Amino acid sequence: MPSSATSSPATLVVNARLVNEGREFDGDLRVKGGLIVEIGTGLSARTGEVVVDAAGRRLLPGMIDDQVHFREPGMEYKADMAIESAAAVAGGLTSFMDMPNTSPPTLDATALEDKYRRAAGRAWGNHGFYMGTSTDNLEAIQRLDPRSAPGVKVFMGASTGNMLVDDPEVLDAVFRDVPTPIITHCEDTPMIEANMARYKAKYGDDIPAECHPDIRSREACMKSTQLAISLARRHGTRLHVLHISTADELALFEAGPLIRADGSRKQITAETCIHFLRFDRGDYAALGHLIKCNPAIKDPADREALVRALADDIIDVLATDHAPHLLEEKQQPYTKAPSGLPLVQYALNAALELVHEGHLTTAQVVQKFAHAPAQLFDVKGRGFLREGYAADLVLIDDTPLTVRREDVLSKCGWSPFEGRTFHSRVASTWVNGMLAWDGTRLVGSPQGQRLAFDR
């Protein structure tokens, strides 16, 4: 563990309902030097320890969000690492992995290390940064130290600048030579552009928001996902397909645990995002471009199928794809309104609603939102309640929380969940053993560390 963790106070959490590795059990947990040093029952306080009485509340490992856009460098007017990571910690997300489509994009080791430098001392959560792909950075990918990034991101659908990789030879070489897992955004751009041309011919720039899932169609998702999977199988590449939004794509993935009984793990994995589980086509009428995102939020049947796929271990990971934009940007006509939602502060609350509704257990939420990202990306010493692991902890209080605009911490200042009442709230968040959120406000200073990848 980094040395700053050693300054954290010794803490004993007693009378907790611990949720870890498929189990819920009553117990106590001791933290010292930023690490979990003891898990048991009837633990007695030692001199100088801070004692926290959980009073039967659930204690979870901190969530690991493997898909965020914190917009730095280049778009700090709408988000930055310090503010967005603070919002994440308030939501129980203690580690994040940030995407490469910044300005400039993260396409080489120099740009990658610049982002780590920017995060040092400013990020409230632990952090890793993806390398991106372009039409001309294959050598940088081949030279990438696999311990320096969680993975390499391939935009097989629309992105900014030259980060859209649709040249078959380049794609084949990336899948062949990448030294880390590949993560993909899968949408077929020619299909989307053809759909867009038809809708623009009918509506001009002011296309109704509810047409978004028809423009960025399920067929575009399916075609691109099939291509990514075929490339991964050809080269034996570890592939993680991000933000699955359709029921159709689920048939492409293997059911079963991420880590099998024999210790092997799936080669090809799938992820969905919280907004695909809480919104559907019927919500465009009220929320419009506030829920415009890529891939698009689709039909109620897709939402229901994605929830079942999480429970059935077809989908391995739950994430946010936190992608904030200013309200005035979102209020532009369809063709100018950017895609993306701010989600980190209330994503865990929204995931726990699936528990209250009987669709998932708390242990399944923890598996998808903490354990699985750690396993998938070889994160060292995080994502579990285990002795010797980092004390990234979240205490959950089952009292109602209504989302209000004035409580939103993200720089954009709004949430798609405004007005919704959740059954659970984050009572406390610890990062590397330090209390960072006390249920109502941020505490102390940023304690996030650079994530280590055990490869």
N, C-alpha and C positions, 0 to 999 in steps of 0.2 A: 504494500500500500504506500502511496505517496506520503511524504513526511508530514504534510499539513494535517493528515488524519490523526496524528499522534496528539494534537492539541485539543481534541474533542473531549468533553467531559465523560467520565464514567457514568453510565445510565443503566438503571434496572427497570424494565417494564414488567409489571406483575399483573396477574389476573387477566391475561389476554386470551383471546381465542385465535390461536395461530393458524394460518392457512398456508400450506406449503406442500408441494409434491403430491398433490391429490388427496391430502388429508386436512381435516380441521380438528384441532385438539386444544385443550386448555393447557396453559403453561406460562412460564416466565422466560424472559430473554435479557441477557446481560450484554452491554456494549462497553468496550474499552479500547482506546486508541483507534477509534474509527471502525473497529471490527466487532462482529458478533463473536463473543468469546464463550458464551455458555447458554444453552437452552435446556430448561428442565422445569420441575415443579417444586414449589416451596422454597425457592431461592431467597436467601436472606440478604438484606442490604448491607453493604460494606461502608466503611467510613469514607465520607466524601462523595458517595454516589448520589446522583439525582434519581429519585424514585418516581416512576410514572405508574399510577394505578389505572390500568385499562378498563377495569370494571366490566369485564366480559366482552368488551368490544373486539372486533376483528383486527388482527395485526397481520399485514401483508408485506411481502418484499416490495420494494419500490418498483413501479412499472418501468419498462424499457421501451420507449417509443422509437421504432426503427425507421420512421418515415416522417420527417418534418422539413419544412422550408422556413428557416429563420431569417432569410433574406439578406444576410450579411456575408460578403461585402456587396455593395452596390445599390441596395434598395432599402437602406436604413430609414428612409422616410416612412415606411410602412411597418417595419419590424426590425429587430436586431437580436443578437444572441442573449444579451443581458435581460432584456424585458421579456422576451418569449420564454426563456428558460425559467424565469421567475413565475410566469403563469403556469408553466408545466409543473413545477414543484408544488405550487398551490393546488394542483390537481392530482398530486400523488405520483407524477411521472418524474423519476429521479435520474434517468439517463435518457439521452436522445442521440439519434443519428441523423445528421443533416445532409440534405441533398446538394448536388453539385451545380445546379442551374442558377448560380449567382452571377454577379457581374463584377469582375470577369468570372467565367465558369471555372470549376475546379478540374482542370484537365492535365495537371502535372504535379510533381512532388512539391514544387515551390508554392503553388497555389494551395495545395493541401496543408502544408505546414503553416502557411499564413493564416488559415482558418483556426488551427490549433493555437497559434499565438494570440489571435483575437479573443479566443474563448478563455484563455488563462486568466484567472482572477476575476473574470466577469460572469462566467456561466454559473448559474445556481445549480444546474444538474451536471452529471457526468456526461461526457461527450465524445462522439466519434464522427468523422466526416468521410463521405463517399468520394471516390474518384469518379469522374464522369468519362464518357466516351464521346468522341467526335469522329468526323470523317478522316482525321489526320493525326491522331495521337496514339496510334498503336504501340509505338516504341515506349512511350511513357507508361502505358499499361503493362507492357512486358517487363519493365524495370521496377514496377511498383513493389515495395516491401509489403508483403501480406499482413505484417503486424502493424502497419501504419493506417489502415482503413478497414472498416467492417466489410466493404465490398466495392464492386464496380457497378455503377448505374448505367444501364443502356436504355435510352429513350427510343423505343421502337415505334412510338407514336409521336405526335407533334410536341415540339419543345422550342426553345429559343435558340437563335443563332445557328451554329453548326452542330448542335448536340443531337439533332435528329439523325439517327444512323439507319439509313434504309438501303445502303449499298450492300448487295449480297456478299461480295467478297470481303468487305470490311467486317460485316457481322460474323461471318464464318471465322475470320482470323481472331476476332475478339473472343468468341466462345472457345476457340482452340487454345488460346495463349493466356487467358486471364488467370492470375495466381490466387484469386479470392473467389468467394461466391459472386455470381452475377445477380443483380436485381434488375427487373425490367418493368417499364411502363409499356403495356401492350395495347395499342390501338392502331388500326391500319389507316394511315394518313390519306392515301388516295380515296378510300371509301368515304372518309369524313369530308374531304374536300368536295366530292361529288354531291353528297347530301347537302352540304352547306350551299352549294350553287343553286340547288333546287329551291331551298327555303328562302334564299335571298331574292330569287326571281319572283317569289310569291309575296314576300313581306318587306323586302328592302332590308335596312339595318335593324329595324325594330321587330325582330322575330320574337314571338311569345316564348317565355322562359320554358314553358312545358314542352316545347319542341326539342329541347336540348338532348334528351335521351334518344331522340330519333335521328338527330344529326350525328352525335357521337354514339353510334348504334351498337347494339349487341353483336351484330355481324362483324363490325370493325374490331371489337374486343376479341371475339372468337378467332378470327383469322390471324391476328397478330400473336395471340397466346399460343395457338397451334404452331406457328413458326418458331417461336422461342423454345418451346418444348422439343421440337424436332432437332434444333441446333444443339440443345443441351444433351439430348440422347446420342447424337452423332459423336460428340466430343467427350462425353462423360463429365460434363460441367455441372457443378452445383448451381442450380438455378432457383431463384426465389421470385415468383411472380407477384407483383404488388397489386393492391387495391382491386381485387376481383369484385365486379359489380353485377354479374349476371348469373342466373341459375345455369345457363347453357355451359359455361366454362367449367363448372364443377365436375363434369364427367371426365375431364382431362386429367384429374389429379387422383392420386392414390389415397385411399382411406387408411387410417391407422396412426399410431403415435409417431411423433417426429423422431424420437429415439426408440428403436425397436428393442425387443427383449434380448436379442443377441448383442446389443451395443452398437449396431450399425444405425445409420440414420438415412432418412429419405434423401434422395438426390435432388428431386424436384419438389418444391414446396409452394404453398399458396398463402396469400394474406388477403384479408379484407379490412375495411376501415369502419370506424364507429358510425359515420354518417350514413353508410349503406344499410346499417341495422336499425336506424332510428327515423329515417325519412324515406319517402317513396314519391312516385310521380304526383300523387295527390297533394303534396306539400308545395309544389311550385306555385299554385294559385295564391297562397298566402305569403310565401317567402321569396318567390321570384329568383333573381340572380344571387340572393344571399346563399342559396344552396346550389348555385351553378359551380360545377367542379368537373375535372377530367380524371378518369372516366365519369360519365354522368350517373347520377342517382336515377334508378330505373323504376320498375313496377313493384307493386306490393308482393307479387309472387316471387320476385327476385329477392326482396328483403327477407321474406319468410324462409326461402331456400338457403340463404347465406347464414341465417341464424342456426338452422338445422345442421348445416355443414360444419360450423364451429363445434357444435355438440358431438358430431359424428367423426371428428378428427379428419375431415377432408380439407378443411382450412386450418392451417397450423398456427398462424399469427394474427393478432389483432393490433392495429395501429391507428394513427390519426390522419396522416397526410395533412397535418396542420399547414395551411397555406394562406396567411392573412393578406387581405387587401383593405384599403380604406373604403369607408361607406360611399364616398362620392364616386369612387371608381366603380363600385358595384351598382350604382344607380344610373350608369350609362346604358344606352341601347345595347341589345344583345351582342352585336358584333364587336363592341368595344368593351363591354363589361368583362373583367378578367375572371378566370376560374380559380376557385379555391376557397376554403373555409377556415376560420380560426377555431381550433378544437381542443388544444391541449389542456385547458383549465377544467373542462367539464367532461372529458372523455371517459375517465374512470367512473364518474357518477353515472353516465349514460350506460356504460357497460354493466354496472351493478343493477341497473333497472332490469336487465335480462334475467338476473337472479331473482329479483322480487316478482317477476312475471312467471317464473318457473321454467324458463327456457334453458338456463345454465346454472351450474353451481358456482359458488365463489371460487372454489379450487380450479374450475375450468377457466374462469376469467384470469386467474393468476397464471395458469399454464400458458394461455394464449398471449398475455400482455406482459409477462415477466420472464417465466422460465424459457419459453420457446425462443424469443429473440436472443437470449443469452446463449442457448445451445446452438442455434442456427449460425450465429456470427462468432462463436468461440470466445465470448466475452469472459474474461478472467475474473473470477471471484465476485460475481454479482448475479442478481436475478433470483436468488433463493434465500430462504431463512436457514442458513447452515453455519455452524461454528467455523470460524476462520474466514468467513465471507464479509464483504463490506457491509456496514450497518446502514443500508439504504432501506428505510422502513416507512410504512404508511399505516396509520391508525384510522379505522373507519367508524364513524358514528352514524347509527341508523336513526337519524332525525331529519325531517324534511328540509330541503334546500330549494328555494325558488331562484332561478337565474335572473339577475337584474343587470341592466347595462352598466350601472354605476359600479358594479363589482368586478367587471371584466378588467383583467390586468394586461392583456395583450395591447400592443401599441395601437392597433386598428380601432379598439374601443367598442367592439360589438361582438355578439355571439349568436349563432343560429338557434341556440337553445333559449333565448330570452323569453321569459314568461313561463317556461316549463318548471314544474316542481319535481325534483328527484327525491327518492326515499332515503338516500344515503348522502353523507358529506364527508370530506376529508377533515378529520379532527387534528391530525398532526402529520408532518412529513419530516423525516430525518435523512440527511445526505452525508455519507461518510461519518455517521455518528453524531452529527451536529443538527440540532433542531433548526429547520429552515422555514417551516410554516406551522403556526400554532392554531390553525382553524379559522382565524380571522385576518391574519396579517403575516407578512414575511418577517423572519427573525434573523438577526445577525447579518452576516455578509456571505457572498457567494462561496460555496465550498465544493463546487463541481471539479472533478478530476478528469484527466484524459483517460478514456477507456483503453484497457489493454486487451489485446486479442491473442489468445493462447494458441499460436500456430507454429 
